C-alpha cells in the first residue's frame, strides 16, 4: 500500500497498541483464513461473530498487522493470558469497517489516479469490464463482486502504485449506500447505466431507486461528469445537479451509427463530442453495445483519445456468468448469463437469444429476486416477452418461475439440465438466466458434461 504505520494510524484514527516490524503492509484482508504474510487484517464485526476474535491468529499466520475494535484491546496487552506472536502491528479503532473505508480514501488520494464510478440497475459490471479494456494506461477495477461498502475499499487498497485510473463498480441495496461508496472513491466521472425495477423489495419504488442512484451525481466535484442514458426515465429530475452531462445512446452525445453484426463482431462508427472513430467489438449483443457507449462516454469525460480506445476494443472481456457463450458441439450454443436477473436484463437477454441463428431458441429461466409484491407480474411480463420474441421452448426453474407460464417447470437446476440434455438437438440456441440465488450456473456446468 506504500503507507507507513504512522500514516495508517492517522488515516484511520487509531491507537497504536503494539508496534511490529519495519515497512508497511502489502494489502488489506478481512478473512483470517486467507491471510498472507504482509497483510493488514481488519477484524470486522459480522452478524454472528466479531472478526477481532481472529486478529491474533491472523498475526500468527504472518499478517503484518491487525485493526481491531476496543473489545479486543486487552487481548494484545503484555499481561494478557493470550500468547500471540507480537511481531505484528496492532491498531485499535472504534469501528474497523469505518477504518477500512478511511484507509481506502487515503490510498485513493495518494494514488492520484482518475476515478470512474459505475452504478445502475443493469449492466454496471459489463460497463466496468469494457471501460477497464478501453481506457489507456494502467487501469485497476473491481474483481469479482467487490463492489460493496467492504469490497470497494478492498479494491482501492489493491490498486498498484502506478495505476492511472480506477474503474469502480458501486452496488446499491439501500438509500445512502451510493453516497457512502462515493465518499470513499471520490469519482470524477459517475456512470449510471439505467434505472429499473431492481431491489424494489428494499426501496419500495423505481422512483426511490432513481433517487438512490442519483447520489452518485450529488457526490461529483465541480469539474465532474455524469454519464447517463438518453432515455434517463425516473433519473431525469436529478440530472440538473450534474456539473457536466454526457448522454449515451441513440441521438445522444455518444452514439453508434452504421452498426452491424457479423460473425459475433459488432462494428460501429462511434460519434462523440471529441470526434468519431470506428470500433470493432468482440460481442454481438445489442445491450452490450449500449454498455460500450457508456464506457466510451466515461473515457471521453477523462479525455482518453478516441482512436486509442478503438484500438483497445478487441481486448474487451466479460466477467464470468455474464453472457458467456459456450459451444456444446453439433452447433448447439449456450449463453450462460446466470449471474443476476431483473426485468430489464431478462428482456435484453431474450432479445439477444431471439437474434441468434438457431434451429430452436430455448430459454431456461430462474427467479428474478428482490422484486417485492409485484414479482409475479414482472415474471408474467417476461414470459409474455419471450413468446412475443418467438422463443420456441421456455423452461422455468423453481416455484417462482411458474409465473413465467413456462412450457416446462422443474424444481431444481439439475432437473433442468437433465431435461435439456434429453431434448437438445443440433443447431439449438439456449439461454440460461436467473438471479444468482437461483443457482442456474449448475445448469451450464452439468450440460457441458451431459451433452
TIKOL-171317 format. One record per residue (C-alpha): residue number from 1; residue in one letter; x, y, z negated. Coordinates in steps of 0.02 Angstrom, whole numbers, plus 50000, padded with zeros to 5 digits. Each point is the difference from the previous one (the first is absolute). Last residue first. Example, Ala and Ser with C-alpha at 12.3 -4.5 7.8 and 13.67 -1.06 7.14 Angstrom:
2
+-----+---+-------+-------+-------+
!   k ! r !    xx !    yy !    zz !
+-----+---+-------+-------+-------+
!   2 ! s ! 50684 ! 49947 ! 49643 !
!   1 ! a ! 49931 ! 49828 ! 49967 !
+-----+---+-------+-------+-------+
//
This chain:
451
+-----+---+-------+-------+-------+
!   k ! r !    xx !    yy !    zz !
+-----+---+-------+-------+-------+
! 451 ! x ! 48792 ! 48349 ! 51198 !
! 450 ! x ! 49999 ! 49937 ! 49821 !
! 449 ! x ! 50167 ! 50065 ! 49937 !
! 448 ! x ! 49989 ! 50177 ! 50070 !
! 447 ! x ! 49816 ! 49995 ! 49958 !
! 446 ! x ! 50038 ! 49976 ! 49814 !
! 445 ! x ! 50106 ! 50156 ! 49989 !
! 444 ! x ! 49872 ! 50104 ! 50095 !
! 443 ! x ! 49857 ! 49943 ! 49892 !
! 442 ! x ! 50100 ! 50020 ! 49839 !
! 441 ! x ! 50025 ! 50185 ! 50043 !
! 440 ! x ! 49812 ! 50007 ! 49972 !
! 439 ! x ! 50019 ! 50021 ! 49812 !
! 438 ! x ! 49834 ! 50091 ! 49977 !
! 437 ! x ! 50081 ! 50115 ! 49871 !
! 436 ! x ! 50107 ! 50071 ! 50140 !
! 435 ! x ! 49844 ! 50071 ! 50081 !
! 434 ! x ! 49950 ! 49913 ! 50160 !
! 433 ! x ! 50062 ! 49962 ! 50175 !
! 432 ! x ! 50044 ! 49852 ! 50111 !
! 431 ! x ! 49977 ! 50037 ! 50185 !
! 430 ! x ! 50007 ! 49859 ! 50127 !
! 429 ! x ! 50026 ! 49997 ! 50189 !
! 428 ! x ! 49962 ! 49836 ! 50089 !
! 427 ! x ! 50100 ! 49950 ! 50155 !
! 426 ! x ! 50004 ! 49814 ! 49967 !
! 425 ! x ! 49861 ! 49943 ! 49883 !
! 424 ! x ! 49975 ! 50022 ! 49814 !
! 423 ! x ! 49857 ! 49900 ! 49923 !
! 422 ! x ! 50077 ! 49873 ! 49882 !
! 421 ! x ! 50145 ! 50114 ! 49948 !
! 420 ! x ! 49876 ! 50140 ! 49969 !
! 419 ! x ! 49896 ! 49896 ! 49879 !
! 418 ! x ! 50157 ! 49941 ! 49909 !
! 417 ! x ! 50065 ! 50178 ! 49985 !
! 416 ! x ! 49832 ! 50064 ! 49937 !
! 415 ! x ! 49993 ! 49861 ! 49871 !
! 414 ! x ! 50172 ! 50051 ! 49937 !
! 413 ! x ! 49944 ! 50182 ! 49989 !
! 412 ! x ! 49857 ! 49954 ! 49881 !
! 411 ! x ! 49811 ! 49987 ! 49993 !
! 410 ! x ! 49952 ! 49984 ! 50181 !
! 409 ! x ! 49867 ! 50093 ! 50101 !
! 408 ! x ! 49974 ! 49969 ! 50187 !
! 407 ! x ! 49909 ! 50107 ! 50129 !
! 406 ! x ! 50022 ! 50148 ! 49883 !
! 405 ! x ! 49863 ! 50112 ! 49928 !
! 404 ! x ! 50136 ! 50122 ! 49947 !
! 403 ! x ! 49906 ! 50000 ! 49834 !
! 402 ! x ! 50053 ! 49820 ! 49969 !
! 401 ! x ! 50178 ! 50067 ! 49986 !
! 400 ! x ! 49965 ! 50041 ! 49817 !
! 399 ! x ! 49988 ! 49810 ! 49967 !
! 398 ! x ! 50174 ! 49956 ! 50064 !
! 397 ! x ! 50070 ! 49988 ! 50177 !
! 396 ! x ! 49891 ! 50051 ! 50147 !
! 395 ! x ! 50030 ! 49929 ! 50174 !
! 394 ! x ! 49943 ! 50102 ! 50150 !
! 393 ! x ! 50007 ! 49916 ! 50171 !
! 392 ! x ! 49985 ! 50080 ! 50172 !
! 391 ! x ! 50040 ! 50181 ! 49956 !
! 390 ! x ! 49912 ! 50104 ! 50133 !
! 389 ! x ! 50035 ! 50173 ! 49930 !
! 388 ! x ! 49816 ! 50019 ! 49952 !
! 387 ! x ! 50013 ! 49837 ! 49904 !
! 386 ! x ! 50148 ! 50062 ! 49899 !
! 385 ! x ! 49915 ! 50168 ! 49970 !
! 384 ! x ! 49847 ! 49913 ! 49927 !
! 383 ! x ! 50112 ! 49901 ! 49882 !
! 382 ! x ! 50088 ! 50161 ! 49950 !
! 381 ! x ! 49833 ! 50084 ! 49964 !
! 380 ! x ! 49944 ! 49850 ! 49896 !
! 379 ! x ! 50159 ! 50012 ! 49895 !
! 378 ! x ! 49974 ! 50186 ! 49968 !
! 377 ! x ! 49819 ! 49965 ! 49951 !
! 376 ! x ! 50050 ! 49865 ! 49876 !
! 375 ! x ! 50135 ! 50114 ! 49924 !
! 374 ! x ! 49886 ! 50149 ! 49966 !
! 373 ! x ! 50002 ! 49970 ! 49812 !
! 372 ! x ! 50189 ! 50027 ! 49992 !
! 371 ! x ! 50120 ! 49978 ! 50145 !
! 370 ! x ! 50144 ! 49934 ! 49896 !
! 369 ! x ! 50035 ! 49846 ! 50106 !
! 368 ! x ! 49973 ! 49960 ! 50184 !
! 367 ! x ! 49970 ! 49812 ! 49991 !
! 366 ! x ! 50072 ! 49878 ! 50124 !
! 365 ! x ! 49987 ! 49994 ! 50189 !
! 364 ! x ! 50055 ! 49870 ! 50125 !
! 363 ! x ! 49966 ! 50075 ! 50172 !
! 362 ! x ! 50005 ! 49895 ! 50159 !
! 361 ! x ! 50018 ! 50065 ! 50177 !
! 360 ! x ! 49980 ! 49867 ! 50133 !
! 359 ! x ! 50095 ! 49967 ! 50161 !
! 358 ! x ! 50115 ! 50142 ! 49952 !
! 357 ! x ! 50053 ! 50164 ! 50078 !
! 356 ! x ! 50008 ! 50111 ! 49846 !
! 355 ! x ! 49895 ! 50159 ! 49999 !
! 354 ! x ! 49865 ! 49925 ! 49887 !
! 353 ! x ! 50132 ! 49958 ! 49870 !
! 352 ! x ! 50058 ! 50181 ! 50003 !
! 351 ! x ! 49822 ! 50063 ! 49971 !
! 350 ! x ! 49983 ! 49873 ! 49860 !
! 349 ! x ! 50156 ! 50069 ! 49917 !
! 348 ! x ! 49936 ! 50178 ! 50014 !
! 347 ! x ! 49831 ! 49950 ! 49928 !
! 346 ! x ! 50085 ! 49916 ! 49852 !
! 345 ! x ! 50116 ! 50148 ! 49971 !
! 344 ! x ! 49853 ! 50119 ! 49981 !
! 343 ! x ! 49886 ! 49885 ! 49899 !
! 342 ! x ! 50138 ! 49949 ! 49878 !
! 341 ! x ! 50133 ! 49867 ! 50004 !
! 340 ! x ! 50171 ! 49961 ! 49928 !
! 339 ! x ! 50155 ! 49894 ! 50028 !
! 338 ! x ! 49908 ! 49876 ! 50110 !
! 337 ! x ! 50044 ! 50057 ! 50175 !
! 336 ! x ! 50068 ! 49838 ! 50077 !
! 335 ! x ! 49958 ! 50011 ! 50185 !
! 334 ! x ! 50006 ! 49820 ! 50066 !
! 333 ! x ! 50026 ! 49967 ! 50185 !
! 332 ! x ! 49966 ! 49830 ! 50079 !
! 331 ! x ! 50084 ! 49983 ! 50171 !
! 330 ! x ! 50023 ! 49813 ! 49979 !
! 329 ! x ! 50118 ! 50038 ! 49854 !
! 328 ! x ! 49972 ! 50088 ! 49835 !
! 327 ! x ! 50069 ! 50171 ! 50049 !
! 326 ! x ! 49993 ! 50117 ! 49851 !
! 325 ! x ! 49964 ! 50187 ! 50006 !
! 324 ! x ! 50019 ! 50087 ! 49832 !
! 323 ! x ! 49868 ! 50137 ! 49986 !
! 322 ! x ! 50050 ! 50050 ! 49823 !
! 321 ! x ! 50039 ! 49838 ! 49907 !
! 320 ! x ! 50184 ! 50048 ! 49981 !
! 319 ! x ! 50055 ! 50179 ! 50024 !
! 318 ! x ! 50011 ! 50067 ! 50177 !
! 317 ! x ! 50144 ! 50026 ! 50120 !
! 316 ! x ! 50044 ! 50149 ! 50109 !
! 315 ! x ! 50174 ! 49986 ! 50078 !
! 314 ! x ! 49937 ! 50032 ! 50178 !
! 313 ! x ! 49943 ! 50174 ! 49947 !
! 312 ! x ! 50177 ! 50060 ! 49965 !
! 311 ! x ! 50027 ! 50081 ! 50171 !
! 310 ! x ! 49833 ! 50090 ! 49985 !
! 309 ! x ! 50051 ! 50070 ! 49830 !
! 308 ! x ! 50160 ! 50065 ! 50079 !
! 307 ! x ! 49901 ! 50079 ! 50142 !
! 306 ! x ! 49888 ! 50089 ! 49874 !
! 305 ! x ! 50143 ! 50077 ! 49902 !
! 304 ! x ! 49956 ! 49996 ! 49813 !
! 303 ! x ! 49948 ! 50173 ! 49937 !
! 302 ! x ! 49925 ! 49936 ! 49836 !
! 301 ! x ! 49823 ! 50045 ! 50054 !
! 300 ! x ! 50034 ! 49917 ! 50168 !
! 299 ! x ! 50051 ! 49841 ! 49908 !
! 298 ! x ! 49839 ! 50003 ! 49899 !
! 297 ! x ! 49903 ! 50023 ! 50163 !
! 296 ! x ! 50092 ! 49850 ! 50071 !
! 295 ! x ! 49943 ! 49895 ! 49851 !
! 294 ! x ! 49818 ! 50055 ! 50022 !
! 293 ! x ! 50009 ! 49965 ! 50187 !
! 292 ! x ! 50071 ! 49828 ! 49964 !
! 291 ! x ! 49853 ! 49960 ! 49885 !
! 290 ! x ! 49880 ! 50050 ! 50140 !
! 289 ! x ! 50096 ! 49884 ! 50118 !
! 288 ! x ! 49987 ! 49869 ! 49864 !
! 287 ! x ! 49810 ! 50015 ! 50005 !
! 286 ! x ! 50002 ! 49966 ! 50186 !
! 285 ! x ! 50092 ! 49835 ! 49977 !
! 284 ! x ! 50125 ! 49946 ! 50133 !
! 283 ! x ! 50167 ! 50007 ! 49908 !
! 282 ! x ! 50184 ! 50026 ! 50039 !
! 281 ! x ! 49979 ! 50187 ! 50041 !
! 280 ! x ! 50072 ! 50079 ! 50157 !
! 279 ! x ! 50001 ! 50188 ! 49982 !
! 278 ! x ! 50004 ! 50137 ! 50133 !
! 277 ! x ! 50044 ! 50172 ! 49936 !
! 276 ! x ! 49913 ! 50168 ! 49983 !
! 275 ! x ! 50042 ! 50166 ! 49919 !
! 274 ! x ! 50021 ! 50067 ! 49823 !
! 273 ! x ! 49815 ! 50042 ! 49979 !
! 272 ! x ! 49968 ! 49817 ! 50044 !
! 271 ! x ! 49952 ! 49893 ! 50150 !
! 270 ! x ! 50038 ! 49814 ! 49999 !
! 269 ! x ! 50000 ! 49917 ! 50171 !
! 268 ! x ! 49949 ! 49821 ! 49970 !
! 267 ! x ! 50059 ! 49821 ! 50026 !
! 266 ! x ! 49930 ! 49866 ! 49888 !
! 265 ! x ! 50091 ! 49834 ! 50014 !
! 264 ! x ! 49916 ! 49830 ! 49970 !
! 263 ! x ! 50021 ! 49945 ! 50180 !
! 262 ! x ! 49921 ! 50160 ! 50067 !
! 261 ! x ! 49906 ! 50137 ! 49909 !
! 260 ! x ! 49965 ! 50172 ! 50070 !
! 259 ! x ! 50001 ! 50177 ! 49930 !
! 258 ! x ! 50000 ! 50143 ! 50126 !
! 257 ! x ! 49979 ! 50121 ! 49855 !
! 256 ! x ! 50044 ! 49982 ! 49817 !
! 255 ! x ! 49970 ! 50149 ! 49886 !
! 254 ! x ! 50091 ! 50101 ! 49868 !
! 253 ! x ! 49921 ! 50172 ! 49977 !
! 252 ! x ! 49827 ! 49923 ! 50023 !
! 251 ! x ! 49888 ! 49969 ! 50149 !
! 250 ! x ! 49997 ! 49812 ! 49970 !
! 249 ! x ! 50099 ! 49960 ! 49843 !
! 248 ! x ! 50115 ! 50089 ! 49880 !
! 247 ! x ! 49971 ! 50164 ! 49909 !
! 246 ! x ! 50143 ! 50103 ! 49933 !
! 245 ! x ! 49963 ! 50127 ! 49863 !
! 244 ! x ! 50111 ! 50125 ! 49912 !
! 243 ! x ! 49984 ! 50072 ! 49824 !
! 242 ! x ! 49852 ! 49882 ! 49972 !
! 241 ! x ! 49863 ! 50069 ! 49886 !
! 240 ! x ! 49879 ! 50025 ! 50146 !
! 239 ! x ! 50006 ! 49812 ! 50026 !
! 238 ! x ! 49895 ! 49960 ! 49846 !
! 237 ! x ! 49828 ! 50021 ! 50079 !
! 236 ! x ! 50051 ! 49885 ! 50145 !
! 235 ! x ! 50040 ! 49845 ! 49897 !
! 234 ! x ! 49820 ! 49938 ! 50010 !
! 233 ! x ! 50023 ! 49973 ! 50187 !
! 232 ! x ! 50178 ! 50031 ! 50062 !
! 231 ! x ! 49963 ! 49970 ! 50184 !
! 230 ! x ! 50162 ! 50072 ! 50070 !
! 229 ! x ! 50096 ! 49892 ! 49877 !
! 228 ! x ! 50111 ! 50076 ! 49865 !
! 227 ! x ! 50181 ! 50052 ! 49978 !
! 226 ! x ! 50022 ! 50130 ! 49863 !
! 225 ! x ! 50157 ! 50106 ! 50011 !
! 224 ! x ! 50106 ! 50084 ! 49868 !
! 223 ! x ! 50077 ! 50174 ! 49999 !
! 222 ! x ! 49907 ! 50060 ! 49845 !
! 221 ! x ! 50028 ! 49834 ! 49911 !
! 220 ! x ! 49873 ! 49859 ! 50016 !
! 219 ! x ! 49911 ! 49936 ! 49844 !
! 218 ! x ! 49827 ! 50060 ! 50050 !
! 217 ! x ! 50015 ! 49902 ! 50161 !
! 216 ! x ! 50039 ! 49837 ! 49910 !
! 215 ! x ! 49854 ! 50032 ! 49881 !
! 214 ! x ! 49893 ! 49991 ! 50158 !
! 213 ! x ! 49998 ! 49810 ! 49982 !
! 212 ! x ! 49902 ! 50016 ! 49837 !
! 211 ! x ! 49877 ! 50124 ! 50075 !
! 210 ! x ! 49975 ! 49885 ! 50150 !
! 209 ! x ! 49966 ! 49852 ! 49884 !
! 208 ! x ! 49871 ! 50103 ! 49906 !
! 207 ! x ! 49912 ! 50040 ! 50164 !
! 206 ! x ! 50004 ! 49816 ! 50046 !
! 205 ! x ! 49902 ! 49964 ! 49842 !
! 204 ! x ! 50008 ! 49918 ! 49828 !
! 203 ! x ! 50185 ! 50007 ! 49960 !
! 202 ! x ! 50037 ! 49822 ! 49941 !
! 201 ! x ! 49871 ! 49899 ! 50097 !
! 200 ! x ! 50028 ! 50115 ! 50149 !
! 199 ! x ! 50179 ! 49932 ! 50001 !
! 198 ! x ! 50001 ! 50011 ! 50191 !
! 197 ! x ! 49851 ! 50079 ! 50089 !
! 196 ! x ! 50104 ! 50107 ! 50119 !
! 195 ! x ! 50121 ! 50145 ! 50007 !
! 194 ! x ! 50136 ! 50007 ! 50133 !
! 193 ! x ! 50189 ! 49994 ! 50026 !
! 192 ! x ! 50042 ! 50135 ! 49875 !
! 191 ! x ! 50181 ! 50048 ! 50032 !
! 190 ! x ! 50078 ! 50123 ! 49878 !
! 189 ! x ! 50162 ! 50083 ! 50055 !
! 188 ! x ! 50109 ! 50095 ! 49877 !
! 187 ! x ! 49982 ! 49859 ! 49874 !
! 186 ! x ! 50035 ! 50030 ! 49814 !
! 185 ! x ! 50024 ! 49814 ! 49962 !
! 184 ! x ! 49963 ! 50006 ! 49813 !
! 183 ! x ! 49866 ! 50135 ! 50000 !
! 182 ! x ! 49930 ! 49921 ! 50158 !
! 181 ! x ! 49976 ! 49836 ! 49906 !
! 180 ! x ! 49902 ! 50083 ! 49860 !
! 179 ! x ! 49896 ! 50103 ! 50120 !
! 178 ! x ! 49962 ! 49841 ! 50098 !
! 177 ! x ! 49944 ! 49918 ! 49837 !
! 176 ! x ! 49889 ! 50144 ! 49941 !
! 175 ! x ! 49834 ! 49919 ! 50044 !
! 174 ! x ! 50011 ! 49813 ! 50017 !
! 173 ! x ! 50068 ! 49851 ! 50096 !
! 172 ! x ! 50122 ! 50087 ! 50115 !
! 171 ! x ! 50160 ! 49931 ! 50076 !
! 170 ! x ! 50141 ! 50112 ! 50062 !
! 169 ! x ! 50115 ! 49944 ! 50140 !
! 168 ! x ! 50166 ! 50089 ! 49992 !
! 167 ! x ! 50106 ! 50038 ! 50151 !
! 166 ! x ! 50165 ! 50066 ! 49933 !
! 165 ! x ! 50120 ! 50097 ! 50110 !
! 164 ! x ! 50186 ! 50024 ! 50028 !
! 163 ! x ! 50052 ! 49863 ! 49879 !
! 162 ! x ! 50189 ! 50008 ! 49970 !
! 161 ! x ! 49993 ! 49966 ! 49813 !
! 160 ! x ! 49897 ! 49843 ! 50026 !
! 159 ! x ! 49818 ! 49994 ! 49943 !
! 158 ! x ! 49959 ! 49867 ! 49869 !
! 157 ! x ! 49950 ! 50132 ! 49870 !
! 156 ! x ! 49873 ! 50069 ! 50123 !
! 155 ! x ! 49921 ! 49829 ! 50024 !
! 154 ! x ! 49994 ! 49968 ! 49812 !
! 153 ! x ! 49912 ! 50168 ! 49981 !
! 152 ! x ! 49870 ! 49944 ! 50130 !
! 151 ! x ! 49973 ! 49827 ! 49927 !
! 150 ! x ! 49951 ! 50055 ! 49825 !
! 149 ! x ! 49871 ! 50135 ! 50037 !
! 148 ! x ! 49955 ! 49897 ! 50152 !
! 147 ! x ! 50076 ! 49973 ! 50173 !
! 146 ! x ! 50120 ! 49854 ! 49978 !
! 145 ! x ! 49892 ! 49888 ! 50110 !
! 144 ! x ! 50136 ! 49914 ! 50104 !
! 143 ! x ! 50148 ! 50116 ! 50018 !
! 142 ! x ! 49972 ! 50185 ! 49987 !
! 141 ! x ! 50103 ! 50108 ! 50118 !
! 140 ! x ! 50179 ! 50061 ! 50028 !
! 139 ! x ! 50054 ! 50079 ! 50163 !
! 138 ! x ! 50182 ! 50029 ! 50048 !
! 137 ! x ! 50004 ! 50110 ! 50156 !
! 136 ! x ! 49859 ! 50026 ! 50124 !
! 135 ! x ! 49816 ! 49968 ! 49965 !
! 134 ! x ! 49918 ! 49872 ! 50114 !
! 133 ! x ! 50024 ! 49835 ! 49908 !
! 132 ! x ! 49955 ! 50061 ! 49825 !
! 131 ! x ! 49857 ! 50099 ! 50076 !
! 130 ! x ! 49929 ! 49841 ! 50077 !
! 129 ! x ! 50009 ! 49901 ! 49838 !
! 128 ! x ! 49925 ! 50143 ! 49899 !
! 127 ! x ! 49860 ! 50021 ! 50127 !
! 126 ! x ! 49969 ! 49812 ! 49989 !
! 125 ! x ! 49993 ! 50008 ! 49810 !
! 124 ! x ! 49881 ! 50149 ! 50005 !
! 123 ! x ! 49883 ! 49920 ! 50126 !
! 122 ! x ! 49833 ! 50013 ! 49911 !
! 121 ! x ! 49931 ! 50100 ! 49855 !
! 120 ! x ! 50138 ! 50129 ! 50005 !
! 119 ! x ! 50170 ! 50041 ! 49926 !
! 118 ! x ! 50173 ! 50040 ! 50066 !
! 117 ! x ! 50125 ! 50116 ! 49916 !
! 116 ! x ! 50145 ! 50059 ! 50108 !
! 115 ! x ! 50156 ! 50059 ! 49909 !
! 114 ! x ! 50156 ! 50085 ! 50070 !
! 113 ! x ! 50154 ! 49946 ! 49901 !
! 112 ! x ! 50084 ! 50112 ! 49870 !
! 111 ! x ! 50061 ! 49844 ! 49910 !
! 110 ! x ! 50014 ! 50089 ! 49832 !
! 109 ! x ! 49821 ! 50061 ! 50012 !
! 108 ! x ! 49935 ! 49823 ! 50030 !
! 107 ! x ! 50111 ! 49936 ! 49859 !
! 106 ! x ! 49926 ! 50123 ! 49876 !
! 105 ! x ! 49824 ! 49954 ! 50054 !
! 104 ! x ! 50043 ! 49815 ! 49981 !
! 103 ! x ! 50067 ! 50033 ! 49825 !
! 102 ! x ! 49838 ! 50087 ! 49953 !
! 101 ! x ! 49896 ! 49854 ! 50065 !
! 100 ! x ! 50099 ! 49871 ! 49903 !
!  99 ! x ! 49990 ! 50109 ! 49844 !
!  98 ! x ! 49811 ! 50017 ! 50018 !
!  97 ! x ! 49993 ! 49810 ! 50008 !
!  96 ! x ! 50114 ! 49982 ! 49847 !
!  95 ! x ! 49888 ! 50112 ! 49893 !
!  94 ! x ! 50064 ! 50079 ! 49838 !
!  93 ! x ! 50182 ! 49970 ! 50044 !
!  92 ! x ! 50146 ! 49902 ! 49926 !
!  91 ! x ! 50154 ! 49969 ! 50108 !
!  90 ! x ! 50113 ! 49849 ! 49974 !
!  89 ! x ! 50165 ! 49983 ! 50094 !
!  88 ! x ! 50068 ! 49825 ! 50015 !
!  87 ! x ! 50152 ! 49923 ! 49915 !
!  86 ! x ! 49896 ! 49964 ! 49845 !
!  85 ! x ! 49976 ! 49813 ! 50027 !
!  84 ! x ! 49843 ! 49971 ! 49901 !
!  83 ! x ! 50007 ! 49911 ! 49833 !
!  82 ! x ! 49834 ! 50053 ! 49924 !
!  81 ! x ! 49988 ! 50017 ! 49812 !
!  80 ! x ! 50029 ! 50187 ! 50023 !
!  79 ! x ! 50130 ! 50084 ! 49891 !
!  78 ! x ! 50092 ! 50077 ! 50148 !
!  77 ! x ! 49839 ! 50072 ! 50076 !
!  76 ! x ! 49937 ! 49922 ! 50162 !
!  75 ! x ! 49841 ! 49916 ! 49938 !
!  74 ! x ! 49957 ! 50154 ! 49896 !
!  73 ! x ! 49962 ! 50101 ! 50157 !
!  72 ! x ! 49876 ! 49874 ! 50070 !
!  71 ! x ! 49838 ! 50088 ! 49947 !
!  70 ! x ! 50070 ! 50167 ! 50063 !
!  69 ! x ! 49985 ! 49947 ! 50183 !
!  68 ! x ! 50142 ! 49923 ! 50099 !
!  67 ! x ! 50120 ! 50043 ! 50141 !
!  66 ! x ! 50135 ! 49871 ! 50028 !
!  65 ! x ! 50181 ! 49994 ! 50055 !
!  64 ! x ! 50128 ! 49933 ! 50122 !
!  63 ! x ! 49905 ! 49836 ! 50005 !
!  62 ! x ! 50110 ! 49847 ! 49985 !
!  61 ! x ! 49881 ! 49863 ! 49944 !
!  60 ! x ! 50033 ! 50048 ! 49818 !
!  59 ! x ! 49937 ! 50174 ! 50044 !
!  58 ! x ! 49841 ! 49926 ! 50073 !
!  57 ! x ! 49978 ! 49888 ! 49847 !
!  56 ! x ! 50008 ! 50154 ! 49889 !
!  55 ! x ! 49871 ! 50091 ! 50107 !
!  54 ! x ! 49876 ! 49857 ! 49998 !
!  53 ! x ! 49887 ! 50062 ! 49861 !
!  52 ! x ! 50010 ! 50174 ! 50075 !
!  51 ! x ! 49891 ! 49929 ! 50139 !
!  50 ! x ! 49849 ! 50015 ! 49888 !
!  49 ! x ! 49880 ! 49855 ! 50026 !
!  48 ! x ! 49815 ! 49977 ! 50035 !
!  47 ! x ! 49942 ! 50149 ! 50102 !
!  46 ! x ! 50178 ! 50052 ! 50040 !
!  45 ! x ! 50119 ! 50125 ! 49921 !
!  44 ! x ! 50155 ! 50027 ! 50104 !
!  43 ! x ! 50173 ! 49950 ! 49936 !
!  42 ! x ! 50105 ! 50084 ! 50134 !
!  41 ! x ! 50160 ! 49906 ! 50041 !
!  40 ! x ! 50147 ! 50095 ! 50076 !
!  39 ! x ! 50086 ! 49874 ! 50111 !
!  38 ! x ! 50190 ! 49980 ! 50017 !
!  37 ! x ! 50002 ! 49812 ! 49984 !
!  36 ! x ! 49835 ! 49928 ! 50064 !
!  35 ! x ! 49830 ! 49997 ! 49917 !
!  34 ! x ! 49871 ! 49889 ! 50083 !
!  33 ! x ! 49934 ! 49914 ! 49842 !
!  32 ! x ! 49992 ! 50168 ! 49911 !
!  31 ! x ! 49878 ! 50068 ! 50128 !
!  30 ! x ! 50000 ! 50192 ! 50000 !
!  29 ! x ! 50161 ! 50041 ! 50093 !
!  28 ! x ! 50087 ! 50161 ! 50048 !
!  27 ! x ! 50155 ! 50004 ! 50109 !
!  26 ! x ! 50190 ! 50009 ! 49997 !
!  25 ! x ! 50024 ! 50073 ! 49827 !
!  24 ! x ! 50134 ! 50126 ! 49950 !
!  23 ! x ! 50184 ! 49995 ! 49957 !
!  22 ! x ! 50088 ! 49947 ! 49841 !
!  21 ! x ! 49934 ! 49874 ! 49876 !
!  20 ! x ! 49863 ! 50013 ! 49871 !
!  19 ! x ! 49942 ! 50129 ! 49873 !
!  18 ! x ! 49855 ! 49954 ! 49886 !
!  17 ! x ! 49858 ! 50112 ! 49943 !
!  16 ! x ! 50009 ! 50133 ! 50134 !
!  15 ! x ! 49841 ! 50097 ! 49964 !
!  14 ! x ! 49903 ! 50029 ! 50158 !
!  13 ! x ! 49918 ! 50145 ! 50091 !
!  12 ! x ! 49995 ! 49906 ! 50165 !
!  11 ! x ! 50110 ! 50116 ! 50102 !
!  10 ! x ! 50110 ! 50051 ! 49853 !
!   9 ! x ! 50037 ! 49820 ! 49952 !
!   8 ! x ! 50033 ! 49953 ! 50180 !
!   7 ! x ! 50123 ! 50142 ! 50023 !
!   6 ! x ! 50091 ! 49946 ! 49841 !
!   5 ! x ! 50011 ! 49822 ! 50063 !
!   4 ! x ! 50075 ! 50056 ! 50167 !
!   3 ! x ! 49897 ! 49994 ! 50159 !
!   2 ! x ! 50062 ! 49935 ! 50168 !
!   1 ! x ! 49849 ! 49887 ! 50015 !
+-----+---+-------+-------+-------+
//
